[in-house]
Every structure is written in C-alpha cells, then in structure tokens.
Amino acid sequence: MNPADASSSAESSTRVGALAEFLRQEATGGKLLLVATVVALVWANVLPDLYSGVWDARFGPSGFHLDLSVAGWVSDGLLAVFFFVAGMEVKRELTIGELSGLRAGALPFLAAAGGMLVPALVALAVSRGAAAEGGAWAIPTATDIAFALGVLAVVGGSLPSGARVLLLSLAVIDDLGAIALIALLFTHGLAWGWLAAGLALCGVYWLAQRARRAPWWLVMPLAVAAWVCVHSSGIHATVTGVLLGLLTPVVARRGEQQSPAERLEHRLHQLSAGLIVPLFALSAAGISLSGFGEAVGDPLAQGVFAGLLLGKVIGIFGGAWLAVRLRLAVLPEGLTWPDVLPIAVLGGIGYTVSLLVTELSTDGRTGEAAATAVLAASLLASLLALLLLRLRARR
C-alpha cells in the first residue's frame, strides 16, 4: 500500500471512529429521534400515500410468520436490538453499578412500579373507561429511554451521576414491564412448541456466553434463531431482545479486558441510538395532524395524555418517596428530592414503546388520536423537564 492510500485509509478509519463515538452520546440519540419525528410528521402529512406505501409494503418468508410490513420489521425486528442493549445496561447497573446494593436496587423497581400503576389508573379514569378496551390502558405505562436520556444529557450536566443511573434503570424496568404486558395482552394463539424452541435457544446462547469462547458467527445466528422462534410463537419478538440482554454476562473474568456485555454494547449502542430508534420513530410517528382537533375530544387520547403527563410524575416521584420513607430503598449518593422531580417528569416521555403499544391495542382514528396524545404529552414533558433542569442548574 502506498503512503497516500495508507493516509486515506487512516483518515477514513478516524472518521468512522469519530462517527461511532458521536452516535454513542445520549444527546445525539435524542436529537436524531426528534429529527426523525419531524420528518415522519411532514412526510405523512405532505405525501400520505407515499408514506403508507413505503411502510405498509410487505416482504419475508410466510412459512415462519415473517411476511411482515416494513414497519413490522422495524418494530418487531430492529427494535429487539434496542431492547437487547437496554437489557444489558440495566443488568450491569443492578449487578456491579450504582444500584447493585439491595436497597439501592429497590429504588428504580419501586419507582417504576408506581410509574406503571398510576398512569394506567389515571388513563382509565380520565378516559371514562375507554382505555380498558383492547388493553389501551397500557399505552402510558412506558418511558422512552433514548428521548429521556437525550433531554437529560442536553442540560442535566449539573446533576449527580446517580440521576442518569436512576432514570436509565427505571425507564428500562418499566419498558420491560410494558414488554411483559405486550406479551400478556397481545399474544393470540400461543404456539408452545415455538416458544419452547425459542427459550431453549436462549439457554444455548447463555451457555455460549458463559464459556467465553463463542465467536460472533455462532452467537449472532443463535440470537436470530431465538428471535424467529419467539416471534413464531405469537409473543411479541422484542421480548427476545430483553431476555438475551439479561442473559449476557456483565462481569469481566480474570484476564478479560471487557465483559461480553461491554463488548456488545460498544458495538451495538451506536447502531441502536443512531439508526434503529430514529428509524422506528420514522415508521411510527407519521400521524395526520388534521386529526388533532378530534384527538382533543377523544376520551382515549385524553386518558393517554393525562396518564403520561400527570400519572407518570405522581407514580414515579410518589413511588420513590414512599420506598425511601418506608426504608425499603435509598437514594443514590448525592441525589436529592429536587433532583428526582425532573427525572419523574422525564418519565412522561412515552414515545417509542407507547407508540408500539398504541399500534397493537388500537386501530383507525382511535389509534391516530392516541398516537397524537403520546406525541403531545412527550413533547410537553420534555419542555417541562428542560425548564426544571435549567432551574436546578442555576441553583
């Protein structure tokens, strides 16, 4: 190789490395998510036929129940990678991170429990029972990890590190809870044989990772095969990503520079934050703004909006306060209650999983109204959290 080629190759490698590092930043993921949302809204309202034509196009082998739409491949397939990364992150924090102690680890679980229960009850009450139909009460139970962390990263630099850890952990936990609700509420005609095969493959994946000698060309097909089996069983396939993430070792053994989870996160985080989550937003956020007026008067939309913007704040903050008050949990070191309030508000950013549950539990105009409520509540929660974080930074 001549010097010019070597220099060009080195420069290209440097640019690729810089891009990967750029995409790994939470703020970048949040910005890309926002851009994708705006593009989806403009696209769906300016060229609605093209938008639906692209995302509704179907392809894939029907023999394995994989004849999915493009949007389905994104929400069922690519989003599983997002939950795989999230599962590894929360396992690491609960195993060796700031939440590894019993009482420290209990805090995000109890805060997330309140952040799921209260929004569901608020949605049912405000919607006057409309949210009970089709399991739509589950729409406001989730928190968007990428968007919430992106907002926190923009102006939350003055907060202690425990704030990010608490937000990440409770967001992942209530997303895992939302995925469990998806598995329970939206699984029809469960195929036990496929499910058993999927769980068996997950077990083989776990053994391969424990052996520490499994090459990527073995681990990746195992994960894909497990995803295919779980999807064919009738359970939403994103459950596979969560399960595999929790089965990935997060502690490095003697002689290892990185654990398997660290290596995989390093490779996949930029893909998840920089491509997969914005791509899902592009496929799911394309709602007609002409129906905004209808959404304001729609009972389900009202319930979803109140559940995210009001129920999440009460549930997360109240769950955390009650847990500490009863001495079941402790706040992370350096974190105070004024720091917890903006975290609770950030929990009102439902977005990714909330839109996914909306797709599964509603249809037609009701679905568009609920999706509009998710977007509106997530936007207002972001603005309110930004205000609170700026006031906190000034103090």
C-alpha positions in Angstrom: 0.0 0.0 0.0 1.4 3.4 -1.0 1.6 6.2 1.6 -1.3 8.1 0.1 -3.6 5.1 0.3 -2.5 4.4 3.9 -3.1 8.0 4.9 -6.6 7.9 3.2 -7.4 4.6 5.0 -6.3 6.0 8.4 -8.3 9.2 7.8 -11.4 7.1 6.9 -10.9 4.9 9.9 -10.6 8.0 12.1 -13.8 9.5 10.7 -15.7 6.2 11.2 -14.4 6.0 14.8 -15.5 9.6 15.4 -18.9 9.0 14.0 -19.3 5.9 16.2 -18.3 7.9 19.3 -20.7 10.7 18.2 -23.6 8.3 17.9 -22.9 6.8 21.3 -23.8 10.1 23.0 -27.3 10.1 24.5 -27.8 13.7 23.4 -27.2 12.7 19.8 -29.7 9.9 20.1 -32.3 12.3 21.4 -31.6 14.8 18.6 -31.8 12.1 15.9 -35.1 10.9 17.4 -36.5 14.4 17.3 -35.4 14.9 13.7 -36.9 11.6 12.7 -40.2 12.6 14.3 -40.4 15.9 12.5 -39.6 14.1 9.2 -42.3 11.5 9.8 -44.9 14.1 10.5 -44.0 16.2 7.5 -43.8 13.1 5.2 -47.1 11.7 6.4 -49.0 15.0 6.0 -47.5 16.1 2.7 -47.2 12.8 0.9 -49.5 10.4 2.9 -49.9 7.8 0.1 -46.1 7.5 -0.3 -45.7 7.3 3.5 -48.2 4.4 3.9 -47.0 2.8 0.7 -43.4 2.5 2.0 -44.1 1.4 5.5 -47.0 -0.9 4.6 -45.1 -2.8 1.9 -44.7 -6.5 3.0 -41.9 -8.9 2.4 -40.4 -12.0 4.0 -41.0 -15.8 4.2 -44.6 -16.6 5.2 -43.6 -20.1 6.4 -42.1 -18.6 9.6 -44.8 -16.0 10.1 -42.3 -13.5 8.8 -44.3 -11.9 6.0 -44.2 -8.6 7.7 -44.6 -5.0 6.6 -41.5 -2.7 6.5 -42.9 -1.1 9.7 -43.3 -4.5 11.2 -39.7 -5.5 10.5 -38.6 -2.3 12.3 -40.9 -2.7 15.4 -40.6 -6.4 15.7 -37.0 -7.0 14.5 -34.8 -3.9 14.8 -36.4 -2.8 18.0 -35.4 -6.1 19.6 -31.7 -4.9 19.2 -32.6 -1.7 21.1 -34.1 -3.8 24.0 -31.1 -6.1 23.9 -28.8 -3.2 24.6 -31.2 -1.8 27.3 -31.4 -5.2 29.0 -27.6 -5.3 29.2 -27.3 -1.8 30.6 -29.8 -2.3 33.4 -28.3 -5.7 34.3 -24.9 -4.1 34.6 -26.2 -1.3 36.8 -28.1 -3.7 39.1 -25.1 -6.1 39.2 -22.0 -4.0 39.5 -23.2 -0.4 39.2 -24.5 2.2 41.5 -27.7 0.2 42.1 -26.0 -3.0 43.0 -27.0 -2.9 46.7 -30.3 -4.3 47.8 -31.9 -1.0 48.9 -30.3 1.0 46.1 -31.5 -1.5 43.6 -35.0 -1.5 45.0 -35.5 2.2 44.3 -35.9 2.1 40.5 -38.1 -1.0 40.7 -40.5 0.6 43.2 -40.4 4.0 41.3 -41.0 2.1 38.0 -43.9 0.2 39.6 -45.5 3.4 40.6 -44.7 4.8 37.2 -46.7 2.0 35.6 -49.6 1.6 38.0 -50.6 5.2 38.5 -50.6 6.2 34.7 -52.8 3.1 33.9 -55.3 4.1 36.6 -55.2 7.8 35.5 -55.8 6.7 31.9 -58.7 4.5 32.8 -60.3 7.3 35.0 -59.8 10.2 32.6 -60.9 8.2 29.6 -64.0 7.2 31.4 -63.2 3.5 30.8 -62.3 3.8 27.1 -58.7 2.8 27.9 -60.0 -0.6 29.1 -60.8 -1.7 25.5 -58.1 -3.6 23.8 -55.6 -3.1 26.6 -55.1 0.6 25.7 -54.6 1.4 29.4 -51.0 0.1 28.9 -50.1 2.9 26.5 -48.9 5.4 29.1 -47.0 2.8 31.2 -43.7 3.1 29.3 -40.9 5.6 29.3 -38.8 6.3 26.2 -35.2 5.7 27.2 -33.4 7.4 24.3 -35.5 10.5 24.3 -35.5 10.9 28.1 -31.7 10.4 28.3 -31.2 12.8 25.4 -33.1 15.6 27.2 -31.2 14.9 30.4 -27.8 14.9 28.6 -28.6 18.3 27.0 -29.0 20.3 30.2 -28.6 17.8 33.0 -24.8 18.1 33.4 -25.1 19.6 36.9 -27.0 16.6 38.3 -25.1 13.8 40.0 -24.3 10.7 38.1 -27.0 8.9 40.1 -29.7 10.9 38.3 -28.8 9.3 34.9 -28.5 5.9 36.5 -31.9 6.2 38.2 -33.6 7.4 35.0 -32.0 4.7 32.9 -32.8 2.0 35.3 -36.5 2.9 36.0 -37.0 3.6 32.2 -35.6 0.2 31.3 -37.6 -1.5 34.1 -40.9 0.0 33.1 -40.2 -0.7 29.5 -39.5 -4.3 30.4 -42.8 -4.2 32.3 -44.5 -2.8 29.2 -43.0 -5.5 27.0 -44.3 -8.1 29.5 -47.8 -6.5 29.2 -47.4 -6.7 25.4 -46.6 -10.5 25.8 -49.6 -11.0 28.0 -52.2 -8.7 26.3 -51.4 -9.1 22.7 -50.4 -12.7 22.3 -53.0 -14.6 20.4 -52.9 -18.4 19.8 -49.7 -19.1 21.7 -47.6 -21.8 19.9 -45.9 -23.7 22.8 -43.6 -25.6 20.5 -42.1 -22.5 19.0 -41.9 -20.9 22.5 -40.0 -23.9 23.9 -37.6 -23.8 21.0 -37.0 -20.1 21.5 -36.3 -20.5 25.2 -34.0 -23.4 24.5 -32.0 -21.3 22.1 -31.8 -18.6 24.6 -30.4 -21.2 27.0 -27.8 -22.2 24.5 -26.9 -18.5 24.0 -26.4 -18.2 27.7 -24.1 -21.2 27.9 -22.1 -20.0 24.9 -21.6 -16.6 26.5 -20.6 -18.2 29.8 -18.0 -20.3 28.0 -16.4 -17.0 26.8 -15.2 -18.8 23.7 -18.2 -18.3 21.4 -17.3 -16.4 18.2 -19.7 -13.8 16.9 -20.6 -16.1 13.9 -22.1 -18.5 16.4 -23.7 -16.1 18.9 -25.4 -14.0 16.2 -27.3 -16.9 14.5 -28.3 -18.2 17.9 -29.9 -14.8 18.8 -31.6 -14.5 15.4 -32.9 -18.1 15.6 -34.3 -17.4 19.1 -36.0 -14.3 17.8 -37.6 -16.2 14.9 -38.9 -18.9 17.3 -40.3 -16.4 19.8 -41.9 -14.4 17.0 -43.4 -17.6 15.5 -44.8 -18.5 19.0 -47.1 -15.5 18.9 -45.3 -13.4 21.6 -44.1 -10.0 20.5 -40.5 -10.6 19.3 -39.0 -7.7 21.3 -39.2 -9.9 24.3 -36.3 -11.9 22.9 -34.1 -8.9 22.9 -34.8 -8.2 26.6 -34.2 -11.9 27.6 -31.0 -12.2 25.7 -29.7 -8.9 27.2 -30.4 -10.2 30.7 -28.6 -13.4 29.9 -25.4 -11.7 28.7 -22.6 -11.7 31.3 -21.7 -8.2 32.5 -18.8 -9.1 34.8 -15.4 -9.5 33.3 -13.4 -12.6 34.3 -9.7 -12.6 35.3 -7.7 -11.9 32.2 -10.5 -10.2 30.3 -10.3 -6.5 29.5 -14.1 -6.3 28.9 -17.1 -8.5 29.7 -19.2 -9.8 26.8 -21.9 -7.2 27.6 -19.4 -4.4 27.4 -18.1 -5.6 24.0 -21.6 -6.0 22.6 -22.8 -2.6 23.9 -19.7 -0.9 22.4 -20.6 -2.4 19.0 -24.4 -2.0 19.1 -25.1 1.1 21.1 -24.4 3.5 18.2 -26.5 1.3 15.9 -29.4 1.3 18.4 -29.3 5.0 19.2 -28.2 6.3 15.8 -30.3 4.2 13.5 -32.8 1.8 15.0 -34.7 4.1 17.3 -34.9 7.0 14.8 -36.0 4.6 12.1 -38.8 3.3 14.4 -39.8 6.9 15.0 -39.9 7.5 11.3 -42.2 4.5 10.8 -44.5 5.1 13.8 -44.8 8.9 14.2 -46.3 9.6 10.9 -49.8 10.7 12.0 -52.2 13.1 10.3 -52.2 16.5 12.0 -55.6 17.1 10.6 -57.0 14.9 13.3 -55.5 16.9 16.1 -58.9 18.5 16.9 -60.5 15.1 17.1 -57.8 13.9 19.4 -58.5 16.7 21.9 -62.1 15.5 22.3 -61.3 11.7 22.1 -61.7 10.1 25.6 -58.8 7.6 25.0 -56.5 10.4 23.9 -57.4 12.4 27.0 -56.6 9.4 29.2 -53.3 8.7 27.5 -52.3 12.3 27.7 -53.2 12.6 31.4 -51.6 9.2 32.1 -48.2 10.2 30.7 -48.1 13.9 31.8 -49.7 13.5 35.2 -49.8 9.9 36.1 -46.1 9.3 35.4 -44.9 12.2 37.6 -47.1 11.2 40.5 -46.3 7.5 40.1 -42.5 7.8 39.8 -42.0 10.5 42.4 -44.5 9.0 44.7 -43.2 5.5 44.4 -39.6 6.6 45.0 -40.7 8.8 48.0 -42.8 6.1 49.6 -40.0 3.5 49.1 -37.4 5.7 50.8 -40.0 6.8 53.5 -40.6 3.1 54.4 -36.9 2.4 54.3 -37.2 -0.1 51.5 -34.8 1.9 49.4 -32.3 4.7 49.4 -31.5 7.5 47.0 -28.2 7.2 45.1 -25.3 9.1 46.6 -25.5 12.8 46.0 -29.1 12.7 44.7 -31.8 14.8 46.4 -35.5 15.1 46.0 -35.3 18.3 43.9 -33.2 16.1 41.5 -35.8 13.3 41.4 -38.7 15.6 40.3 -37.3 16.3 36.8 -36.5 12.6 36.4 -40.1 11.9 37.2 -41.2 14.4 34.6 -38.9 12.8 32.0 -40.7 9.6 32.7 -43.7 11.2 31.0 -41.9 10.8 27.6 -43.6 7.7 26.5 -42.9 7.7 22.8 -41.2 4.5 21.5 -42.9 1.8 23.5 -46.0 3.8 24.0 -46.4 4.1 20.2 -45.7 0.4 19.9 -48.5 -0.4 22.4 -50.7 2.1 20.6 -50.2 0.2 17.3 -51.1 -3.1 19.0 -54.1 -2.0 21.0 -55.9 0.4 18.7 -56.7 1.0 15.1 -58.2 3.6 12.8 -59.0 7.1 14.1 -58.8 5.9 17.7 -55.2 4.8 17.1 -54.3 8.1 15.5 -55.8 10.1 18.3 -53.9 8.0 20.9 -50.7 8.4 19.0 -51.3 12.2 18.8 -51.7 12.2 22.6 -48.5 10.3 23.1 -46.6 12.8 20.9 -48.2 15.8 22.6 -47.6 14.5 26.1 -44.0 13.5 25.3 -43.3 17.0 23.9 -44.7 18.8 26.9 -42.9 16.5 29.3 -39.6 17.2 27.5 -40.2 21.0 27.7 -41.2 20.9 31.4 -38.2 18.7 32.3 -35.9 21.1 30.4 -37.3 24.0 32.4 -36.9 22.2 35.7 -33.3 21.1 34.8 -32.3 24.6 33.9 -33.7 26.0 37.1 -31.8 23.2 39.0 -28.6 24.1 37.2 -28.9 27.8 38.1 -29.4 26.9 41.8 
